[in-house]
Structures are given as C-alpha cells and as structure tokens.
Amino acid sequence: MQCGERPDASPAQGELLLRVEACGVGLTVLNCIRGDLGHEASDLPRVPGHEIVGVVIGAGPGVARGWLGQRVVVFFYLFCGTCQECQKGREALCTQLAGYMGVQRDGGYAELVTVPVRNAVRVSDALDPVLATAIPDAIATPVHVARRAGLAPGERVVVIAAAGGVGVHMVQVALLHGALVAGLEAKQSKLEALEREFDISAVDSTDFSEIRLPGSWHGRADVVVDLLGTSESSGWAATVLDRGGRLVLLTTFRDVEFALSQRAAVLEEITVLGSRYASRDEVQTAAEYVESQKVIPIVSEVAPWTEVEALHEHLRAGTLWGRGALDWNHAPPGPHGD
C-alpha cells in the first residue's frame, strides 16, 4: 500500500478509529520498513508509522463513547493487557505480544487508522499535534531509561548519538533528573546544536579511541546511554563506567557484540541494562512532561505524505536534528489530501 492511500478502517470490538493528525518519522520507522521488527509475508502490504497523534472519530463495540473527539497518542506495542507482565505495568514485556503498530497493524502513514483502545493515551488538545509525535516513543523511551538506570541528581551521564530523535530528548530527561550530561555526536553541526540548545558538554565521537570526556569527570561516567548500538560504541562505554556505573543498551541490531571485562564488572559493580521501549504509564508521564514544558519536543523537519521519502533520506544521511514528522493537517491538495 502506498503512503497516502486510505485503508479500510472500521473499528472492531474494543477498537478506536483515529483521524491521524501527524506521525513521527524516526530511524525505527526505517527499521520497520527494512523488516527488522518483522518480515512475515502475511504482514504485507502494511502502512508504516507508529508515533501516531490523532483524534478519535469512531468507537467499536464495547468502547465508551467518551473517547469520541479525544486527541490521543498511540502506544507502539500491541500488548494484551491481561498477562502477568501487563498487569504489573510492564506492557513492553507482554508475554502475548501481538507485534507493533506499523508492522503487524497499519500505522500513521495513512489518514485513518484503527487501534486497540488500550493502546490510546489521552493528551491535551492544547498540544501541537506535530510536536506531540515525539511523546509516544522519542520521549517515553528516555523516561523508561531514566527509571531503568535510576538516574540521580549530580550523576555524570553520557548520551551516545545525542542529537538523534531519541537522543535530544534523552538529554532533556537526564537534565530534568539533575544529571550532568555529555552528548556524543560525530557531526560538527550537531555538536554545535547540542551546546547551543542544551548548554551541555558536546563531545566528538568520530573516533571512540579519541573521546575526551569533560575534565572534571576524570574520564569516568556514572551512566552511559548507547543509542548508536555499535560494537565500538558499547565497547567504549563499558570502559568508562565508574564504580556502580550503568550501561544502558537500546538497539536490537543483529550480530552486534562487544567485550566486557568480567573482573572489572565485578570489582566495580558495573551493571549492563537492556531497555525495551516504555510502559503505557511512562507514555503518560512523557505527555505530562511536554504539557508542563519540562521537556520540549524537537521536531525539526515536517513533511506532507508526498515528501516523506525525502525525510527518510535525511534520516539515512544522519543530517536530521531530533525527530521528523509526517503532517496530515497540512497535506497537499489532491486525491488523498483533500
């Protein structure tokens, strides 16, 4: 199905029908399109896009009519809501996970989308829908990371790939927790933007063997959040952790490994944490952070559906600052944009 085509969208039992206002565009979308999150032939054709902001215009059987007219963001994972993990509020670890929005169900690269009601999270009508696309993933993910790592005031936090869609919001969430932050990036323009926008230490990571952390850190960090996910980035991170340090891994690239000294891990009590998306509650927290302006969404490039592939190219080239977004409210005129 091509971007812009309207699928058959009628809400079934327990579902909502949304008029999509905007959909975030980040590297995860490209990973989905490439088949990294699912490549079953039976899942195709599929409309991508999971960072959805929309208004509820229909409700299926069993859904309260109070949802109509509500603006919502959409939780990425198709969780069951009934298993032990879901009951604990750990929906990302759902034991009956049915897949992902934009992979096993049509996503926000279309004007209409149906979602399970449990995947909808209400947000304020006062929010700009384009900026709100950062809430369900790009901001909720750092909220989860902060909880997983137990970020505390005064801790030295390194964010690798700090100018990316998740990175720019990870920096803000870490600062919100009172951390000292160093942002690693390989492009000079992004290093300058990190310093200008957040007043943090921006560190050139073109060559991980040459990285120099702020002098007052004495070459050590308490937490490293690796959003790049290469053997070099994670391997370097494991060598700079101070006593009690935590390395947080978020990427799921196949066949990526790195060396970790067991001796150092034991003697220094180093912890390696896998961090998988966020909980539904953390998406709500992310929305509250944005609504209270504690975290400012960074969506630097917005495109109608006719230009979304150019936005994809900017992502592949690594030139995008923060997130991009597909905007359905300002779609061009034509058979799909009326």
N, C-alpha and C positions, 0 to 999 in steps of 0.2 A: 504494500500500500504506500503510495507516495505521500510526502508531507503535504497537508492541506486537504486531503480527501476526508470526507465525513464517513466514519464507520457507522454501522447500525448500532445506535446507542439507546437502548431501553433498559432502565434499571430493573434488575430481577429482585427476588426476595432478599431483603437486607442490604440493598444497594442504593446509592445515590447517583443521580445524573448531574454532572457538572458542566457548566459553560466555562471553558478554560479561558482565563484572562491572560495568563503568562506561564511560561515553563522555563525553568533554569536549564542552562546549557553548560555542562562541565565535562571533564575527562571521563567520568563514569558513564555518561551517555555514549561516548565513543567506544568505551569498553563493551557496553551492552550491544552496540551495533556490530562490533567486531566478533561478538559471540563469546566473550569472556565470562559472562554470567549465565549463559545458556545457549546451546546451539542445536536444540532438537528441531528437526524439520517440521514437526507438528505444531511448533510455536509460531510458524511463519504463515502468511505475512504478519508483521507486527508494527504498530505505530510506537516509536520510541518516546522517551521523555518521562522522567519520574519526579522532577521537582515542580510539582503542579500547584498553581494557585487558581482557584475558580469559585464560581458562585453556584450554589445548589439550585437547580431548576426543576428537579424531579426526584421523587422518592418511590422506591419499590415497596411491595407489600411488607408489612411488619416494621416499617420505618416511621418514626414520629414526624408529623407534618411540620413540626417546629424547625426542622432543618431547612425548609424552603426559604430561599433568599439569603442564607448564611454564606459568608465568604469563608473558605477553608483552604488549608494546605493539606497535602496528601502524604501519609506515611508510606515510605518506599517499599517495605517488606510486606508480603501478603501473608500475614500471620493468622493463626487460627483463633486466638483469643480464649481458648479453653484448656490448653495443655498446661503442665506444671510450670514451665518457663514463662508462659504468657501470664499465668496467674500471679507470678512473682514480679510482674512488670518488666520482664526481660524478653520482650517480643522479638528482638533480633536473634534470639537463640531458640525460637519456636521449634518444637520437635516435629511439627506437622506443616512446616513452611511450604506454601504453595508456589513460591517464586517471588518475582519482583514486578512492580509497575514498570511498564515499558519493555518488559521481557516476556513474561507469561500473560500479561494483560496489556491492552492498548494504553498508551500513555498520552502525555500532554502536547505532542506534536500534531494534535488534531483539536478542533474547536470544541468537540463534545467528548466526554469520557465518563464511563461508569466506574465507580469504586465501591468496595465494601464500606458500609457506614463506619465500621470500627477503624478504618484507615483515614477517616476525615478528622482533622483537628481544626476547630474554630479559631479564626484570627479576627482582629479588629477591622471593621470596614474603613477605618481611617488610614490603614496602611496602603502604600503604593503597591499594587499587585506585582509589578516588575521587581521591586526591591524585596518583596516578600518571598520571591522564589528562592532566596538564599536560606530561608528558615528551615525547611524540612530536611536538608542534608548538609549544606555548607556551614551552617551554624549549629544545627543539632549534633553533628558529628563532633565538633570541638567540645560541646557541652558534655558529651559522653566521655571523651578523652580526659577532660579535667576531672571527672568523677573517678574514672578508672585509675588515673595516676595519683589522685589525691593531692592535687596542686595546692600549695600553701603559700601564704604571703612571704616574700623575700627569696623564694626559690629561683634558681637560675634555670631558665627553660630555653632550649634550643628548638626552633621550628625549622625543619628542612623542607624546602620548597614553600617558603613563607609568603610568596606573592601569588600563589595559585588560588583557586576558588575556595578551597578549604583552608589553606594556609593563612590568608589575610584575616579570616575570622578566628582561626586558632590563636593568632597573635592577640586579637582583641579579648578573647575569652581568658587567655592566660594573664593579660594585664588586668582584667576585671578581678581576677583572683589574687592580685597583688604581687605577681611574679615579675622578675627581671627577665627580659626577653631578648634573645639574639635570633634574628631571622636570616636564614641561609638562602641564597639565590645565586644563579650563575650569570644573569644578565645585568649589566650596569644600570640600565633604566629602571629595572625592578628594585635594585639595591637602593637607588636614589628615592624611589617612591616609598619604600618601607621606612626609610629615615624621615622623609618629609611627612608622611601621613601619621605615623605612629610614634615617632621620636624614640626608636629603639636602635640597638646596635645591628647594623646590616653587614653581613659577612659574606664575602665572595666564596662560593663553593665550587668554582670551576674545577679545582683540583683539591680533593679531600685531604691529600697529604700535606697541603699547604695552608689549611684553615687555621686562623688565629682567632680565638675567642677573646672577648673583652679582657683587658689586662687584669682587672680586679677579680676575675673569675679564676685566675691561676690555672687556666687550661682545663677546667672541670665544669661539669653541669650536673644539676640535680635531676633534670628530666630532659630527654630528647624525644621529640615527636617526629617520626620519619614519614613524611608524606610523599617522598620520592620513590622509596622502595627498591633501591638497587643494592647489590652486594656491597658496593663501595660505601654507600651512604649508611647502611645499617652497621657495616663492619666498623666504620669510623665512629659511629655513635657509641658502640659498645666499649670503645677505648677511652672515651672522655667522661664516662659517668663517675661521679664522686661516690663516696660511701653512702649506701642507701639509695643510690640512683635508680631511675626507672627509664627504660627504653620502651616507647610505645610504637607498635607497628600497625599500620592500617591497610597497606596494599596487599593484594592477593595474586600478584603475578606468579605464574608457574615457573618452577625451577630456579627461583632466586634463593640463594643460601649465603650465609656469612659466618665467619669464625667468631666464636665466643669462648674465652678462657674460663674453664670451669673453676680453676683456682681463684681467679680474680672475682668471679661471680659469687663464690662462697665467702672469701675473706672480706669482700667489700659489701656483701649482701645486696647485690645488684638484682633487679627484677626486670624481666622481659615480659611485656604485656601485649597481647593481641587485643585490638579494639575494633569491634564489629558494629558499625553504624551507630544506632542510638535507640533508646526506648521511646515509646509514644509519649511518655511523661517528659522526656528530655526535648522532644519536638515542641511540646507546650512551653517548656522553660525557654527554649530558643525564641519562640514567638514573644514571650513576655520580655525578654532582653531587648528585642527590637522595638516593641511597643513603648518601652520605657527609655529607649535610646541609649541603653547601656552598651549595646553592640550595634554598629552601623553597617548595614549590608553594603558590600562592594560589588556592584553590577556595572561593569564599565562599558559593555557593548550590548546593544539591544537591536534585534533584527526581526522583520516580518518573516513569515514562513518562506517567502520566495528567496530570501537571502541567508537562510540558516546554514547552508553548506559553506558559505564564506566564513561564517562564525566558527564552524568546525575546523576550517583550515587554520584560523588564527590560534585555536586551541592546540592543534597538532604542532604548530610552529613555536609554541611556547611564548607568544607575544601578548597574550591576554592578561590584563591586570584584574585579579579577582575572578568573578563569575561573568558569564554572558547570559542572555535571556532571549527567548522567543516571545514576542509580544503579539497576542491575538487581538488586543483592543485597538491596535493601530496597523492592522493588516492592510495591504494594498487592495484597491478595488478589483473586482474580477469575480469569476465563478465561485471561488472559495473564500473570498474576502469581503463579501457584501455585508 
